[in-house]
Amino acid sequence: NAGVTQTPKFRVLKTGQSMTLLCAQDMNHEYMYWYRQDPGMGLRLIHYSVGEGTTAKGEVPDGYNVSRLKKQNFLLGLESAAPSQTSVYFCASSVGDEQYFGPGTRLTVT
Amino acid sequence: GENVEQHPSTLSVQEGDSAVIKCTYSDSASNYFPWYKQELGKRPQLIIDIRSNVGEKKDQRIAVTLNKTAKHFSLHITETQPEDSAVYFCAASKGSYDKVIFGPGTSLSVIP
């Protein structure tokens, strides 16, 4: 039982490049979330999903897109990366109140 | 939308002393308040939570109190140990399956 996993762990992008972050969970959780973590700003919700095929905007959705084609996977896309998107990205899933976090992806945009 | 504030941003205590972290929230409809601990380089993990129908909850050296009228809640750690050093996040939501809004975090250092 791997829990919540994220791919990749690290990535460096140039401004304007695109990429997709993958989150996978094997706990059959309905809800999945993408957060970004920046120093002094805590965890800010980017997008979330309440089930397969559904997504919703969080606090800071601009510049990101998501898809939940399969219940176990939640993808976060950056179409045209900007230096302001340099951050650590955490995925989480939940079936009740407790959120289970993945190990994080450290993204640097130069 | 919901806004969660947290104080202090950094806290340093001697081993064995108590630590208190305070949070306020803005949405009176929030009724679930979890606390997460994040060690350096690790993922956040739930350490304790409280619902609006309860004023206080304890789990060994950790306790959380909630004042719904004032819209604030606090985390209390007694007999602190070096392994308590971490960043602590409070959060608020309207309950199961609702999105959770996190505070900015408190970096706690326990000095041996």
Chai-1 contact restraints between the chains, C-beta under 6 A:
chainA,res_idxA,chainB,res_idxB,connection_type,confidence,min_distance_angstrom,max_distance_angstrom,comment,restraint_id
A,G40,B,P104,contact,1.0,0.0,6.0,A-B,restraint_1
A,M41,B,P104,contact,1.0,0.0,6.0,A-B,restraint_2
A,G42,B,F89,contact,1.0,0.0,6.0,A-B,restraint_3
A,G42,B,F102,contact,1.0,0.0,6.0,A-B,restraint_4
A,G42,B,G103,contact,1.0,0.0,6.0,A-B,restraint_5
A,G42,B,P104,contact,1.0,0.0,6.0,A-B,restraint_6
A,G42,B,G105,contact,1.0,0.0,6.0,A-B,restraint_7
A,L43,B,F102,contact,1.0,0.0,6.0,A-B,restraint_8
A,L45,B,K99,contact,1.0,0.0,6.0,A-B,restraint_9
A,Y48,B,K99,contact,1.0,0.0,6.0,A-B,restraint_10
A,G96,B,S96,contact,1.0,0.0,6.0,A-B,restraint_11
A,D97,B,Y32,contact,1.0,0.0,6.0,A-B,restraint_12
A,D97,B,S96,contact,1.0,0.0,6.0,A-B,restraint_13
A,E98,B,L46,contact,1.0,0.0,6.0,A-B,restraint_14
A,F101,B,R43,contact,1.0,0.0,6.0,A-B,restraint_15
A,F101,B,P44,contact,1.0,0.0,6.0,A-B,restraint_16
A,P103,B,R43,contact,1.0,0.0,6.0,A-B,restraint_17
